[in-house]
Amino acid sequence: MNSRIELNKDKQKDIDREKHTEKVKKIVKRIVISIIIVFFLVFFTFLYITRIGTTSLIVNEEPIVNNKLPESFSGIKVIQFGDLHYSDNNLLKDVIKSIKIRKPDLILFTGDLLSDEDLTPDDRKKLVKELKKIDATLGKYAVLGESDNDEAISILVDCGFTILDNTNELIYNESNEPIMLVGLNTNSDTINYDGAFTNYNENIYTIAIFHKPDYIDNFIKTYPVDLALAGHSHLGEIRIPYLLNFASKDYASKYINSYYEFDSTKFYITSGIGTDIYDVRINARPSINFFRFRKTI
């Protein structure tokens, strides 16, 4: 017959086993929950950077206030978009809808219409169909990016864009006071800036559009334009503040943010629409820039 001490020892062993079993269950439960949480974090992060981050369009609205603007240009609306790298027709439709609803007076495309993949005849029809839907009372203008081949040029012209290839135009709006629009082709290191800025007048409000942002250093001191618009960098596509920015393309490594200011020049760089290098976007969602011009009193 077991003594009382032996019975108590056996009972204590049973209690210890139960405690150990419960402890193991809790640990396993925590591990399983942690695995589930990590799985969903990875899943939703992947979903965001590959779908939401690349297809959820932002419209950046900015006021442009300048006393040099002719009175007739006070109140006009300007759209800048670029780096379409066309591959997603649904995203293009969102872009076109966002542009049309704002009824812009001037549309400026800052390069890279197509992706590196060959454009099928069907995709070309879709692209042309959408681009022809947008209109602007003062015109549609474009500059070329490094991916803009002869087919891209043909499409832009077919859709009513005037391509400014190191040239400029004076734009009038119901008065004899114009603004100047200069378009630079940054696909070559040898740009004739004096030719592109022919008849530049510092008293005339001037906009410069070009593709690669770092080229601004080549002309801004000689020709201090009032508004400069560029693209190309996609703002890095992957941006983690203070830690990571992949804006390392040629001629897009110095000016990697969306806005800069040089004395009297406002400089905006669009994040673009499509993707190029990584096919993902983190903190650099596709966007268009929407400017409202106003003359200061």
Buried (B, 14 or more C-beta within 10 A) or exposed (E): EEEEEEEEEEEEEEEEEEEEEEEEEEEEEEEEEEEEEEEEEEEEEEEBBBEEBBBBBEBBEBEBEBEBBBEBBBEBBBBBBBBBBBBBBEBBBBBBBBBEEBEBBBBBBBBBBBBEEEBEEEBBEBBBBBBEEBEBEBBBBBBBBBBBEEEBBEBBEEBBBBBBEBBBBEBBBEEEBBBBBBBBBBBEEEBEBEEBBEEBEEEBBBBBBBBBBBBBEBBBEEBBBBBBBBBBBBBBBBBEEEEEBBBEBEBBBEBBBBEBEBEEBBBBBBBBBBBBEBEBBBBBBBBBBBBBBBBEE
